[in-house]
């Protein structure tokens, strides 16, 4: 993520620009001095600090390992890093980096989460029912993504919310659990999410709620909204 994703500097829709422009085929390869481990069938099949990160346009961030370390794991050569190969993410059961289990992709060293208390207003309605109307919020800035407002549950009409079985995972925030709105005449699934045990870098939003703008009506005072 980050360098090539969303509005990242090497992405298809960058927020800024390079002068002169970089060639579209630019690939960034860098050392990644962290311990990466892979487990398959209950056995550690890869355990090394000799890792490269490969940032490639229109592709997920990938690890590259010295070819002689991957044993019988499926792999492909990395043309930009002679002697190194990539291993498909689903070729093993579990990836971890310095003790933190990873899901979907390696964590990007250029990806940052920054949570700040703010007085930006957040108003939320679902099926015409008000849920939130407050200026006591936390704004979360996350690299390459649009800012988002989070709000304490004490400021939400939680009596109309029920826990959902849905979950999602972020390598930078942790596991999110979801909430469904149960109203007198309708039920709207998974309108909000919460990180009950976020990673330290996102601890300011622990237990706070954010809302899915595709499922509820949200008026959020966000940067650039008044331009």
Residue pairs with C-beta under 8 A, 6 or more apart in sequence:
1 8
1 60
1 61
1 105
1 108
1 111
1 143
1 144
2 8
2 61
2 108
2 110
2 111
2 143
2 144
3 9
3 10
3 11
3 28
3 55
3 61
3 108
3 110
4 10
4 11
4 55
4 56
4 57
4 58
4 59
4 61
5 11
5 144
6 13
6 144
6 145
7 13
7 14
7 15
7 144
8 14
8 15
8 143
8 144
9 15
9 16
9 18
10 22
10 26
10 28
10 55
10 57
11 57
11 144
12 57
12 58
24 57
25 57
26 57
27 54
27 55
27 56
27 57
27 80
28 54
28 55
29 52
29 53
29 54
29 55
29 64
29 78
29 80
29 81
30 52
30 53
30 55
31 51
31 52
31 53
32 51
32 52
32 53
32 63
32 106
32 109
33 49
33 51
34 49
34 51
34 97
34 98
35 47
35 48
35 49
35 97
35 98
36 46
36 47
36 48
36 49
36 51
36 63
36 65
36 95
36 96
36 97
36 106
37 44
37 46
37 47
37 95
37 96
37 97
38 44
38 45
38 46
38 47
38 73
38 87
38 92
38 94
38 95
38 96
39 45
39 92
39 93
39 94
39 96
40 73
40 91
40 92
40 93
41 93
45 71
45 73
45 92
46 65
46 69
46 70
46 71
46 73
46 87
46 92
48 65
48 66
48 69
50 65
50 66
50 69
51 63
51 64
51 65
52 63
52 64
52 65
52 78
52 81
52 84
53 61
53 62
53 63
53 64
53 106
53 108
53 109
54 61
54 62
54 63
54 64
54 78
54 80
54 81
54 86
55 61
56 62
60 89
60 104
60 105
61 105
61 106
61 108
62 86
62 105
62 106
63 86
63 87
63 106
64 78
64 81
64 84
64 85
64 86
65 75
65 84
65 85
65 86
65 87
66 83
66 84
66 85
67 75
67 77
67 83
67 84
67 85
70 85
70 87
73 87
73 91
73 92
74 87
74 88
74 91
75 85
75 86
75 87
76 85
76 86
77 84
77 85
78 84
78 85
78 86
89 95
89 104
89 105
94 101
95 101
95 102
95 106
96 102
97 106
97 107
100 107
100 199
102 171
103 169
103 171
104 169
104 171
105 171
106 171
107 171
107 172
108 143
110 143
111 142
111 143
111 144
111 172
112 141
112 142
112 143
112 201
113 140
113 141
113 142
113 143
113 172
113 173
113 201
113 202
114 140
114 141
114 142
115 138
115 139
115 140
115 141
115 150
115 202
115 203
115 204
115 205
116 138
116 139
116 141
116 204
117 137
117 138
117 204
118 137
118 138
118 139
118 149
119 135
119 136
119 137
120 135
120 137
120 139
120 149
120 220
120 221
120 222
121 133
121 134
121 135
121 137
121 219
121 220
121 221
122 132
122 133
122 134
122 135
122 137
122 149
122 151
122 218
122 219
122 220
122 221
123 130
123 132
123 133
123 218
123 219
123 220
124 130
124 131
124 132
124 133
124 156
124 211
124 216
124 217
124 218
124 219
125 131
125 216
125 217
126 160
126 181
126 183
126 188
126 191
126 215
126 216
126 217
127 181
127 183
127 185
127 186
127 188
129 157
129 160
129 181
129 183
130 157
131 156
131 157
131 160
131 181
131 211
131 216
132 151
132 155
132 156
132 157
132 211
134 151
134 155
135 221
136 151
136 152
136 155
137 149
137 150
137 151
138 149
138 150
138 151
138 204
138 205
138 208
139 147
139 148
139 149
139 150
139 222
140 147
140 148
140 149
140 150
140 202
140 205
140 210
141 147
142 148
142 172
146 222
147 222
147 223
148 210
148 220
148 222
149 210
149 220
149 221
149 222
150 205
150 208
150 209
150 210
151 208
151 209
151 210
152 207
152 208
152 209
153 194
153 207
153 208
153 209
156 192
156 209
160 181
160 182
160 183
161 179
161 180
161 181
161 182
161 191
161 192
162 179
162 180
162 181
162 182
163 177
163 178
163 179
163 180
164 177
164 178
164 179
164 180
164 189
164 190
166 177
166 178
166 189
166 190
167 175
167 176
167 177
167 178
168 175
168 176
168 178
168 193
169 175
169 176
170 176
172 199
172 201
172 202
173 195
173 198
173 199
173 201
173 202
173 205
174 195
174 197
174 198
174 199
174 202
175 195
175 196
175 197
176 193
176 194
176 195
177 193
177 194
177 196
178 190
178 192
178 193
178 194
179 190
179 191
179 192
179 193
179 194
179 209
180 187
180 188
180 189
180 190
180 191
181 187
181 188
181 191
181 216
188 215
188 216
189 215
190 212
190 215
191 211
191 212
191 215
191 216
192 209
192 210
192 211
192 212
192 216
193 209
193 210
193 212
194 207
194 208
194 209
194 210
195 202
195 205
195 206
195 207
195 208
196 206
196 207
197 206
198 205
198 206
211 218
213 220
